[in-house]
Structure formats: structure tokens, C-alpha cells
């Protein structure tokens, strides 16, 4: 019988790679409104998993979906504005 060993070096970060870089932190901060909106939507969807959807629940889910779409649109505009000035 052969044992299968995992390569720990491949899956474990080395000491200098543990903390995120400044660029990664900035990217997370930029995307944070989208992340929070998605968390709100997920929370609204989880709430109705084990019960029938009431009118207030449906409104909450619709409101959360609109919030996600708005956050994504805003992020896309920010990215477009940043990239528009680069090649001009």
C-alpha cells in the first residue's frame, strides 16, 4: 500500500506572504460596498430558507438585490473612470 503525502510547501504560505499587500488591501477596500451588499442579500435569502416568503421578506430581498446591482454599477464606473484616463 502506498501512502499519498501532501506537499505542505505548495499549500502553506511562506512567512513573507502571510500579510496582504497594500494593493490587495486597496482592492478589498474598493470592493467593500459590493461585498457588504452581497452579505445583506445572502442574509435576506437565508432568512427565508425554512419558511414561506412573506411580503416583507420579498421586499427585503428585492431591496438587497437592488443594493447589490447599485454597488456593482458604482464599482464598474470607478474602474472605468480609472482606466479611461490611463490610455488617453
C-alpha positions as CSV (number, residue, x, y, z in Angstrom):
1,X,0.0,0.0,0.0
2,X,1.3,3.4,-1.0
3,X,0.7,6.5,1.2
4,X,-0.1,9.7,-0.5
5,X,1.7,12.7,1.1
6,X,0.7,16.3,0.6
7,X,3.2,18.9,-0.4
8,X,2.9,21.3,2.5
9,X,5.2,23.8,0.9
10,X,2.7,24.2,-2.0
11,X,-0.3,24.9,0.2
12,X,1.2,26.8,3.1
13,X,2.2,30.4,2.6
14,X,5.7,31.3,3.4
15,X,6.4,33.8,6.2
16,X,6.7,36.9,3.9
17,X,3.5,36.0,2.1
18,X,1.2,35.9,5.1
19,X,0.0,39.6,5.1
20,X,-1.8,41.1,2.2
21,X,0.0,43.8,0.2
22,X,-1.1,47.4,0.1
23,X,-2.5,46.9,-3.4
24,X,-4.6,43.9,-2.2
25,X,-5.9,45.9,0.8
26,X,-6.8,48.8,-1.5
27,X,-8.7,46.4,-3.9
28,X,-10.6,45.0,-1.0
29,X,-11.5,48.4,0.3
30,X,-12.7,49.4,-3.2
31,X,-14.8,46.3,-3.5
32,X,-16.2,46.5,0.1
33,X,-19.6,48.1,-0.8
34,X,-20.2,45.2,-3.2
35,X,-19.1,42.6,-0.6
36,X,-21.4,44.2,2.1
37,X,-24.3,44.3,-0.3
38,X,-23.9,40.7,-1.2
39,X,-23.8,39.8,2.5
40,X,-27.1,41.6,3.0
41,X,-28.6,39.7,0.1
42,X,-27.4,36.4,1.4
43,X,-28.7,37.2,4.9
44,X,-32.1,38.0,3.4
45,X,-32.1,34.8,1.4
46,X,-31.0,32.7,4.4
47,X,-33.9,34.2,6.4
48,X,-36.5,32.6,4.2
49,X,-34.9,29.2,3.7
50,X,-37.0,27.4,6.2
51,X,-40.3,29.3,5.9
52,X,-42.7,30.7,3.2
53,X,-41.7,34.0,1.8
54,X,-43.8,36.8,3.3
55,X,-44.4,40.1,1.6
56,X,-41.9,41.9,3.9
57,X,-39.3,39.2,3.2
58,X,-39.8,39.6,-0.6
59,X,-39.3,43.3,-0.2
60,X,-36.2,42.8,1.8
61,X,-34.8,40.5,-0.9
62,X,-35.7,42.9,-3.7
63,X,-34.1,45.8,-1.8
64,X,-31.0,43.8,-1.2
65,X,-30.8,42.8,-4.9
66,X,-31.1,46.4,-5.9
67,X,-28.4,47.3,-3.5
68,X,-26.0,44.7,-5.0
69,X,-26.7,46.0,-8.5
70,X,-26.1,49.6,-7.5
71,X,-22.9,48.7,-5.7
72,X,-21.7,46.7,-8.8
73,X,-22.6,49.6,-11.1
74,X,-20.8,52.1,-8.9
75,X,-17.7,49.9,-8.8
76,X,-17.8,49.4,-12.6
77,X,-18.0,53.2,-13.0
78,X,-15.0,53.7,-10.7
79,X,-13.0,51.2,-12.7
80,X,-14.0,52.7,-16.0
81,X,-13.0,56.2,-14.8
82,X,-9.6,54.9,-13.6
83,X,-8.9,53.1,-16.9
84,X,-10.2,55.9,-19.1
85,X,-7.5,58.3,-18.0
86,X,-4.7,55.8,-18.4
87,X,-4.7,55.5,-22.2
88,X,-5.8,59.0,-23.1
